[in-house]
Amino acid sequence: MEAMTGSLVVAGTPIGNSEDASARLKAALASASLIAAEDTRRLRRLAGELGITLTGDVVSFFEGNEANRTAALLQRMQDGAEVLLVSDAGMPTVSDPGHRLVAACADNNIPVSVLPGPSAPLAALAVAGLPTDRFAFEGFPPRRSGPRRRYLAALRDSPYTLIFFESPRRLADMLHDVATQMGSDRPVVVCRELTKTHEEIKRGSALELARWAEPGVLGEVVVLVGASQQPRKALPSEQWSGAVAELVSEGLSRRDAVDAVALDAGVSRREVFAQIQSESRSRSDSN
């Protein structure tokens, strides 16, 4: 007798407004015999908002236990169970748990199907007004400034619209790093609280939105950065000092302004500092 084999259903859930839940999601939640949820409390709250009674088993499946729980869920499916996988919001596996489980199913010939639903990156892309023909989802950038700056610098010449998730607590710092590493005039769109009561979409340059975010923001945030444009003519050295002063007057720290000018000039920050100091000495000598 052949062993029964179950399956995995990867289901998208609302990213804010519970009315975005599809009829298929409601039916799947009501009938599922086993649900793997990133946050069981949020799942039960969603079910209550949808007027659904969960009749199956509900197990937690989050970043901290994903590696260990994958093996147990895989065994349940090999024994014939059908597992419904949901995250807190949006599509599982997209900066959320689930990749290990889907990969394990693929490696063990267990069927995987998708129940499409809301997706914060695509929702933000749709309303941003930036080019949509080529885009890349980058997830969360590094938390610390040094690694984040190097990471963004490596993406400076990307021909794609770039989509990031970011914590509201780190948003201003991240946008300042975009300004210094990718260009202060780089087009940026911040989408906050998509589909929720206080949905907000802010458009502007990297520097403008960095200054907007400095007082602090709340809620879920998606950041979109415009693709690299044609290379601009390198800024001549005699204009470096004035460019730094202008950026400082617009709100950048002196260090960040030097970084931004060095980026535009295609030189190291040390060269910009040396030029500024040389001009300063020349002015002192002339006086």
C-alpha positions as CSV (number, residue, x, y, z in Angstrom):
1,M,0.0,0.0,0.0
2,E,1.4,3.4,-1.0
3,A,1.8,5.9,1.9
4,M,-0.5,8.9,1.8
5,T,1.1,12.2,1.0
6,G,-0.3,15.5,2.1
7,S,0.4,18.9,0.8
8,L,1.3,22.5,1.7
9,V,-0.8,25.6,0.9
10,V,1.0,28.9,1.1
11,A,-1.6,31.6,1.7
12,G,-1.4,35.3,1.6
13,T,-3.2,37.2,4.3
14,P,-4.3,40.9,4.5
15,I,-1.5,43.4,5.1
16,G,-3.7,45.7,7.1
17,N,-7.4,45.8,6.1
18,S,-9.0,42.5,6.9
19,E,-11.6,43.1,4.2
20,D,-8.9,42.3,1.7
21,A,-9.1,38.6,2.6
22,S,-10.2,36.6,-0.3
23,A,-13.1,34.1,-0.3
24,R,-10.5,31.3,-0.9
25,L,-8.5,32.4,2.2
26,K,-11.7,32.4,4.3
27,A,-12.6,28.9,3.2
28,A,-9.1,27.6,3.7
29,L,-8.9,29.0,7.2
30,A,-12.3,27.5,8.1
31,S,-11.5,24.1,6.8
32,A,-7.8,23.6,7.4
33,S,-7.0,20.7,9.7
34,L,-3.5,22.1,10.5
35,I,-2.4,25.8,10.3
36,A,1.2,26.9,10.7
37,A,1.1,30.6,11.7
38,E,3.8,33.1,12.3
39,D,1.8,34.5,15.2
40,T,-1.1,32.4,16.5
41,R,-2.7,35.3,18.3
42,R,-2.8,37.5,15.2
43,L,-4.2,34.6,13.3
44,R,-7.0,34.1,15.8
45,R,-7.7,37.9,15.8
46,L,-7.9,37.8,11.9
47,A,-10.3,34.8,12.1
48,G,-12.5,36.7,14.6
49,E,-12.6,39.8,12.3
50,L,-13.6,37.5,9.4
51,G,-16.2,35.7,11.5
52,I,-14.4,32.4,11.1
53,T,-14.1,29.6,13.6
54,L,-10.8,27.8,13.3
55,T,-11.5,24.1,13.7
56,G,-8.1,22.7,13.0
57,D,-4.9,22.6,15.0
58,V,-2.9,25.8,15.0
59,V,0.9,25.7,15.6
60,S,3.4,28.6,15.7
61,F,5.9,28.8,12.9
62,F,8.2,31.9,13.2
63,E,11.8,32.8,12.6
64,G,12.9,31.4,16.0
65,N,11.5,27.9,15.6
66,E,11.2,27.6,11.8
67,A,14.3,25.3,11.5
68,N,13.2,22.9,14.2
69,R,9.5,22.9,13.3
70,T,10.0,22.3,9.6
71,A,10.9,18.7,10.2
72,A,7.8,18.0,12.2
73,L,5.5,19.6,9.7
74,L,7.2,17.7,6.9
75,Q,6.5,14.5,8.7
76,R,2.9,15.4,9.2
77,M,2.5,16.0,5.4
78,Q,4.3,12.8,4.6
79,D,1.7,11.1,6.8
80,G,-1.1,12.7,4.8
81,A,-1.8,16.0,6.4
82,E,-2.6,19.2,4.5
83,V,-0.9,22.2,6.0
84,L,-2.0,25.8,5.6
85,L,1.0,28.2,6.0
86,V,0.2,31.9,6.9
87,S,2.4,34.8,8.1
88,D,1.4,37.9,10.1
89,A,0.6,39.8,6.9
90,G,1.1,39.3,3.2
91,M,2.8,36.3,1.6
92,P,4.8,33.8,3.6
93,T,8.4,33.4,2.6
94,V,8.7,37.0,1.5
95,S,10.8,38.4,4.3
96,D,8.7,36.0,6.5
97,P,9.1,32.4,7.6
98,G,8.3,29.6,5.2
99,H,11.2,29.3,2.7
100,R,12.7,26.3,4.5
101,L,9.3,24.5,4.6
102,V,8.6,25.1,0.9
103,A,12.1,23.9,0.0
104,A,11.8,20.8,2.1
105,C,8.5,20.0,0.4
106,A,10.1,20.4,-3.0
107,D,13.0,18.2,-2.0
108,N,10.5,15.5,-0.8
109,N,8.0,15.7,-3.7
110,I,5.3,17.0,-1.5
111,P,2.8,19.2,-3.5
112,V,2.9,22.9,-2.8
113,S,0.2,25.3,-4.0
114,V,-0.3,29.0,-3.5
115,L,-3.4,30.9,-2.4
116,P,-2.5,34.4,-3.7
117,G,-3.2,37.5,-1.6
118,P,-2.0,41.0,-0.7
119,S,1.7,41.8,-0.9
120,A,3.2,44.9,0.6
121,P,6.1,45.2,-1.9
122,L,3.8,44.9,-4.9
123,A,1.1,47.2,-3.4
124,A,3.8,49.9,-2.8
125,L,5.2,49.5,-6.2
126,A,1.8,49.9,-7.8
127,V,1.2,53.3,-6.2
128,A,4.8,54.7,-6.0
129,G,4.9,56.2,-9.5
130,L,8.3,54.8,-10.1
131,P,9.1,52.6,-13.1
132,T,7.6,49.1,-12.7
133,D,9.1,47.3,-15.7
134,R,12.2,46.3,-13.8
135,F,12.3,46.1,-10.0
136,A,14.1,44.2,-7.2
137,F,12.8,43.4,-3.7
138,E,15.7,43.7,-1.3
139,G,13.9,43.0,2.0
140,F,15.4,44.7,5.1
141,P,18.7,46.4,4.7
142,P,21.4,45.9,7.4
143,R,20.5,47.4,10.8
144,R,23.9,49.0,11.6
145,S,25.1,52.1,9.7
146,G,28.4,50.8,8.4
147,P,27.1,47.6,6.8
148,R,24.0,49.4,5.6
149,R,26.1,52.1,3.8
150,R,28.3,49.5,2.1
151,Y,25.2,47.6,1.1
152,L,23.5,50.6,-0.4
153,A,26.7,51.8,-2.1
154,A,26.8,48.4,-3.9
155,L,23.3,49.0,-5.2
156,R,23.9,52.6,-6.4
157,D,24.1,51.7,-10.1
158,S,21.2,49.2,-10.1
159,P,19.0,49.7,-13.2
160,Y,16.0,48.5,-11.1
161,T,13.5,50.2,-8.9
162,L,14.5,48.9,-5.5
163,I,12.0,47.9,-2.8
164,F,12.9,47.7,0.9
165,F,11.2,47.0,4.2
166,E,12.4,49.1,7.1
167,S,11.7,49.7,10.7
168,P,10.1,53.1,11.4
169,R,12.8,53.6,14.1
170,R,15.6,53.3,11.5
171,L,13.8,55.0,8.6
172,A,15.5,58.4,8.9
173,D,19.0,56.9,9.3
174,M,18.4,54.6,6.3
175,L,17.2,57.4,4.1
176,H,20.2,59.5,5.1
177,D,22.4,56.6,4.0
178,V,20.5,56.4,0.7
179,A,21.2,60.1,0.2
180,T,24.9,59.8,0.9
181,Q,25.5,56.4,-0.8
182,M,23.1,56.6,-3.8
183,G,22.7,60.4,-4.3
184,S,20.9,63.1,-2.3
185,D,18.6,63.7,-5.3
186,R,17.8,60.0,-5.8
187,P,13.9,59.7,-6.1
188,V,12.4,57.9,-3.1
189,V,8.9,56.9,-2.2
190,V,7.9,55.9,1.4
191,C,4.6,54.0,1.8
192,R,3.4,53.8,5.3
193,E,0.5,51.8,6.8
194,L,-0.7,50.5,3.4
195,T,-4.5,49.7,3.3
196,K,-4.9,50.9,6.9
197,T,-6.7,54.0,8.2
198,H,-3.6,56.2,8.3
199,E,-2.2,55.1,4.9
200,E,0.4,57.6,3.7
201,I,2.5,57.9,0.6
202,K,5.4,60.3,0.6
203,R,7.4,61.1,-2.6
204,G,10.6,63.2,-2.9
205,S,14.4,63.0,-3.0
206,A,16.3,60.9,-0.6
207,L,17.4,64.0,1.3
208,E,13.9,65.5,1.4
209,L,12.4,62.3,2.8
210,A,15.3,61.8,5.3
211,R,14.5,65.2,6.7
212,W,10.8,64.4,6.7
213,A,11.4,61.2,8.7
214,E,13.7,62.7,11.3
215,P,10.9,63.6,13.8
216,G,9.9,60.0,13.7
217,V,7.2,57.9,12.0
218,L,4.9,55.1,13.1
219,G,3.6,52.0,11.4
220,E,4.7,49.5,8.8
221,V,7.0,51.0,6.2
222,V,8.0,50.2,2.6
223,V,10.7,52.2,0.9
224,L,11.2,52.4,-2.8
225,V,14.3,53.9,-4.4
226,G,14.4,54.9,-8.1
227,A,16.7,53.2,-10.5
228,S,20.1,54.6,-11.4
229,Q,20.0,57.2,-14.2
230,Q,22.6,58.0,-16.7
231,P,25.9,58.8,-15.0
232,R,26.2,62.5,-14.3
233,K,29.3,64.5,-15.1
234,A,31.8,64.3,-12.3
235,L,31.7,67.3,-10.0
236,P,34.9,69.3,-10.4
237,S,37.1,69.7,-7.4
238,E,36.7,73.5,-7.2
239,Q,33.0,73.0,-6.6
240,W,33.4,70.4,-3.8
241,S,33.5,72.8,-0.9
242,G,30.5,74.8,-2.1
243,A,28.5,71.5,-2.6
244,V,29.3,70.3,0.9
245,A,28.2,73.7,2.4
246,E,24.9,73.5,0.4
247,L,24.1,70.0,1.6
248,V,24.9,71.0,5.2
249,S,22.5,73.9,4.9
250,E,19.9,71.5,3.7
251,G,20.2,69.4,6.8
252,L,22.9,66.8,6.2
253,S,25.7,66.4,8.8
254,R,29.1,67.6,7.6
255,R,30.3,64.0,7.4
256,D,27.3,62.8,5.3
257,A,27.6,65.9,3.1
258,V,31.2,65.0,2.3
259,D,30.3,61.4,1.6
260,A,27.6,62.6,-0.8
261,V,29.9,65.0,-2.7
262,A,32.6,62.3,-2.9
263,L,30.0,60.0,-4.4
264,D,29.0,62.5,-7.0
265,A,32.6,63.4,-7.8
266,G,33.7,59.7,-8.0
267,V,36.5,60.2,-5.5
268,S,37.2,59.2,-1.9
269,R,35.9,61.2,1.0
270,R,39.6,61.8,2.0
271,E,40.2,63.6,-1.2
272,V,37.2,65.9,-0.6
273,F,38.3,66.6,2.9
274,A,41.8,67.4,1.6
275,Q,40.5,69.8,-1.0
276,I,38.3,71.6,1.5
277,Q,41.2,71.9,4.0
278,S,43.5,73.2,1.2
279,E,40.9,75.9,0.3
280,S,40.5,76.8,3.9
281,R,44.3,77.2,4.3
282,S,44.5,79.3,1.1
283,R,41.8,81.7,2.4
284,S,43.6,82.0,5.8
285,D,47.0,82.7,4.1
286,S,45.4,85.4,1.9
287,N,44.0,87.1,4.9
